[in-house]
Amino acid sequence: MFNGIKGVLYRELNVYRKRARKLILASSLSPLLYLIAFGWGFGDRVVAGGLPYITFLIPGLITMSSLNQSYGISQEINIARFYFHLYDEYLIAPVGPMEIVLGEIFYGMFKGLLSTILIFIYALIFSVDLIISPLFFLSILIHTFLFSSLGTTIAMVIKDHGSQATVNTFVITPMIFLCGTFFPVDRLPYVFKLLVYALPLTYSTKVIRASLTGGEVSIFFLALMVAYASVFFYTAYLAVRRVEA
């Protein structure tokens, strides 16, 4: 089993290595622009969630950037499926659905964790003090696993690139902007609160922000993250198995 996982992961990392410079530069630009626009723009004059806004913003950017990178494997899987027929090769090779899913998820986690390191570098540059605790490492691992699993599920379910763009437009983008990344969700109208508390990013953002700023980490929210991750992992496995069948 481990040989199959290593094979899938090796293929993905080898492709990533060949264009790593461009990908890292692209993934680092958007968070930097948000920090410049909002961090310097608001500075310490604005307080959000009981924190200076830039301190509030950094954990949100960590969840946003790692989500984008972890979930972003869905587009790469689509290209590999539709243009390079990669999964036809997997069918020939002795690689099972579980190995494919874990290999893709670990690759998504790698990309998400790499983007997290970039945000920490920005935090140093902007002189933002963060608390690195074991709970943070646990929560960021669950977070990247969760959205890598979701990205794998979506990639294996959709039929074309247009459907991928639709999911991004109506699910991923609203989730990024409404789930506490840039402002506390408590300020949303009641109807929107019902929506955002049904989305996993809300809990990831709350847990990761609390773990980095010395707040109280909700074990219930952490458990919900694990539940979402388990569901998405199972759906990814079912989707890959269906394609192989």
C-alpha positions as CSV (number, residue, x, y, z in Angstrom):
1,M,0.0,0.0,0.0
2,F,2.7,2.4,0.9
3,N,4.5,1.9,-2.4
4,G,1.3,3.1,-4.2
5,I,1.0,6.2,-2.0
6,K,4.7,7.0,-2.5
7,G,4.3,6.5,-6.3
8,V,1.4,8.9,-6.5
9,L,3.0,11.4,-4.2
10,Y,6.4,11.2,-6.1
11,R,4.7,11.9,-9.4
12,E,2.9,15.0,-8.0
13,L,6.0,16.3,-6.2
14,N,8.1,15.8,-9.3
15,V,5.7,17.8,-11.5
16,Y,5.5,20.5,-8.8
17,R,9.3,20.6,-8.5
18,K,9.7,21.6,-12.2
19,R,7.5,24.7,-11.7
20,A,8.0,25.3,-8.0
21,R,9.4,28.9,-8.4
22,K,6.4,30.1,-10.4
23,L,3.9,28.4,-8.2
24,I,5.4,29.7,-4.9
25,L,5.6,33.2,-6.3
26,A,2.0,33.0,-7.4
27,S,0.7,31.6,-4.1
28,S,2.6,34.3,-2.1
29,L,1.3,37.3,-4.0
30,S,-2.3,37.3,-3.0
31,P,-1.7,37.2,0.8
32,L,0.9,39.9,0.5
33,L,-1.6,42.2,-1.2
34,Y,-4.2,41.6,1.5
35,L,-1.6,42.4,4.1
36,I,-0.6,45.6,2.5
37,A,-4.1,46.7,1.7
38,F,-5.8,45.7,5.0
39,G,-2.9,45.2,7.4
40,W,-1.1,48.5,6.7
41,G,-4.4,50.2,5.8
42,F,-6.0,49.5,9.2
43,G,-2.9,48.8,11.2
44,D,-3.5,49.0,15.0
45,R,-6.3,51.5,14.7
46,V,-8.9,48.9,14.1
47,V,-9.7,46.1,16.5
48,A,-11.4,42.8,15.4
49,G,-12.3,40.0,17.7
50,G,-10.4,41.8,20.5
51,L,-7.2,41.8,18.5
52,P,-5.3,44.5,16.5
53,Y,-6.6,43.9,13.0
54,I,-3.3,42.8,11.5
55,T,-3.0,40.2,14.2
56,F,-6.6,39.1,13.5
57,L,-5.8,39.0,9.8
58,I,-2.7,36.8,9.7
59,P,-4.4,33.6,11.0
60,G,-7.2,34.3,8.5
61,L,-4.7,34.5,5.7
62,I,-3.2,31.2,6.8
63,T,-6.5,29.4,6.6
64,M,-7.3,31.1,3.3
65,S,-4.0,30.5,1.6
66,S,-3.7,26.9,2.8
67,L,-7.3,26.2,1.7
68,N,-6.5,27.6,-1.8
69,Q,-3.4,25.5,-2.1
70,S,-4.8,22.3,-0.6
71,Y,-8.1,22.5,-2.5
72,G,-6.3,23.7,-5.6
73,I,-5.1,20.1,-6.3
74,S,-8.5,19.6,-7.8
75,Q,-7.6,21.6,-10.9
76,E,-4.3,19.6,-11.3
77,I,-6.2,16.3,-10.9
78,N,-8.6,17.5,-13.6
79,I,-5.8,18.3,-16.0
80,A,-4.1,14.9,-15.3
81,R,-7.4,13.1,-15.8
82,F,-8.8,14.8,-18.9
83,Y,-5.6,15.7,-20.9
84,F,-2.9,13.2,-19.8
85,H,-5.3,10.3,-18.9
86,L,-3.2,9.7,-15.8
87,Y,-5.9,7.6,-14.1
88,D,-5.9,5.2,-17.0
89,E,-2.2,4.5,-16.1
90,Y,-3.2,4.1,-12.5
91,L,-5.7,1.5,-13.6
92,I,-3.0,-0.5,-15.3
93,A,-0.6,-0.2,-12.4
94,P,-1.2,-2.0,-9.1
95,V,-2.4,1.1,-7.3
96,G,-5.7,1.0,-5.4
97,P,-8.2,3.8,-4.7
98,M,-7.1,4.3,-1.2
99,E,-3.5,4.7,-2.3
100,I,-4.5,7.2,-4.9
101,V,-6.6,9.2,-2.5
102,L,-3.9,9.3,0.2
103,G,-1.2,10.2,-2.3
104,E,-3.2,13.1,-3.7
105,I,-4.3,14.3,-0.2
106,F,-0.7,14.3,1.1
107,Y,0.3,16.3,-1.9
108,G,-2.4,18.8,-1.2
109,M,-1.3,19.0,2.4
110,F,2.3,19.6,1.3
111,K,1.1,22.6,-0.8
112,G,-1.1,23.9,2.0
113,L,1.7,23.7,4.6
114,L,4.1,25.4,2.3
115,S,1.8,28.3,1.9
116,T,1.4,28.5,5.7
117,I,5.2,28.9,6.0
118,L,5.1,31.8,3.6
119,I,2.4,33.5,5.7
120,F,4.6,33.1,8.8
121,I,7.4,34.8,7.0
122,Y,5.1,37.7,6.3
123,A,4.2,37.8,9.9
124,L,7.8,38.2,10.8
125,I,8.2,41.0,8.2
126,F,5.1,42.8,9.5
127,S,6.2,42.3,13.2
128,V,3.1,40.3,14.2
129,D,3.6,38.2,17.3
130,L,2.0,34.7,17.1
131,I,2.0,31.8,19.5
132,I,3.1,28.5,18.0
133,S,1.5,25.7,20.0
134,P,0.9,22.0,19.5
135,L,-2.7,22.7,18.9
136,F,-1.8,24.9,16.0
137,F,0.1,22.1,14.3
138,L,-2.8,19.7,14.9
139,S,-5.4,22.1,13.6
140,I,-3.4,23.1,10.4
141,L,-2.8,19.4,9.6
142,I,-6.5,18.7,10.0
143,H,-7.4,21.8,8.0
144,T,-5.2,20.9,5.0
145,F,-6.2,17.3,5.1
146,L,-9.9,18.4,5.1
147,F,-9.6,20.6,2.0
148,S,-7.3,18.3,0.2
149,S,-9.9,15.6,0.6
150,L,-12.6,18.0,-0.6
151,G,-10.5,19.0,-3.6
152,T,-9.9,15.3,-4.5
153,T,-13.7,14.6,-4.2
154,I,-14.7,17.5,-6.4
155,A,-12.0,16.7,-9.0
156,M,-13.2,13.1,-9.3
157,V,-16.9,13.9,-9.4
158,I,-17.1,16.8,-11.9
159,K,-17.2,16.1,-15.7
160,D,-15.4,19.2,-17.1
161,H,-13.5,22.4,-16.2
162,G,-16.6,24.5,-16.4
163,S,-18.1,22.5,-13.5
164,Q,-14.9,23.1,-11.5
165,A,-15.2,26.8,-12.1
166,T,-18.8,26.7,-10.9
167,V,-17.9,25.0,-7.7
168,N,-15.2,27.6,-7.1
169,T,-17.5,30.5,-7.8
170,F,-20.5,29.4,-5.7
171,V,-18.8,27.4,-2.9
172,I,-15.1,28.2,-2.4
173,T,-15.0,31.9,-3.0
174,P,-18.0,32.7,-0.7
175,M,-16.5,30.5,1.9
176,I,-13.2,32.3,1.8
177,F,-14.8,35.7,2.3
178,L,-17.6,34.9,4.7
179,C,-16.1,32.4,7.1
180,G,-14.2,34.7,9.4
181,T,-11.1,35.2,7.3
182,F,-11.3,39.0,7.2
183,F,-13.9,39.8,9.8
184,P,-15.6,38.1,12.7
185,V,-18.6,36.0,11.6
186,D,-20.6,37.3,14.6
187,R,-21.1,40.6,12.6
188,L,-23.0,38.8,9.9
189,P,-26.8,38.9,9.7
190,Y,-28.6,35.9,11.2
191,V,-29.3,34.2,7.8
192,F,-25.7,34.4,6.8
193,K,-24.6,33.1,10.2
194,L,-26.7,30.0,9.5
195,L,-24.9,29.6,6.2
196,V,-21.3,30.1,7.4
197,Y,-21.7,27.8,10.5
198,A,-22.6,25.0,8.1
199,L,-19.2,25.5,6.3
200,P,-16.0,23.9,7.5
201,L,-13.8,26.9,7.0
202,T,-15.6,28.7,9.8
203,Y,-14.4,26.2,12.3
204,S,-10.9,26.0,10.9
205,T,-10.5,29.8,11.1
206,K,-11.7,30.0,14.6
207,V,-9.5,27.1,15.9
208,I,-6.4,28.2,14.0
209,R,-6.8,31.9,15.1
210,A,-7.3,30.9,18.7
211,S,-4.3,28.6,18.7
212,L,-2.1,31.4,17.2
213,T,-3.3,34.3,19.4
214,G,-3.6,32.7,22.8
215,G,-7.3,32.4,22.7
216,E,-9.3,29.4,24.0
217,V,-9.4,26.6,21.4
218,S,-12.8,25.0,21.2
219,I,-12.5,21.2,21.3
220,F,-16.0,21.0,19.9
221,F,-14.9,23.0,16.8
222,L,-11.8,20.9,16.5
223,A,-14.0,17.8,16.6
224,L,-16.2,19.2,13.8
225,M,-13.1,19.8,11.7
226,V,-12.2,16.1,12.2
227,A,-15.8,15.1,11.3
228,Y,-15.7,17.2,8.1
229,A,-12.3,15.8,7.2
230,S,-13.5,12.2,7.7
231,V,-16.6,12.8,5.5
232,F,-14.6,14.4,2.7
233,F,-12.0,11.7,2.9
234,Y,-14.6,9.0,2.6
235,T,-16.3,10.8,-0.4
236,A,-12.9,11.1,-2.1
237,Y,-12.4,7.4,-1.7
238,L,-15.8,6.6,-3.1
239,A,-15.3,8.9,-6.0
240,V,-12.0,7.4,-6.9
241,R,-13.3,3.9,-6.6
242,R,-16.2,4.8,-8.9
243,V,-13.9,6.2,-11.5
244,E,-11.7,3.1,-11.4
245,A,-14.8,0.9,-11.6
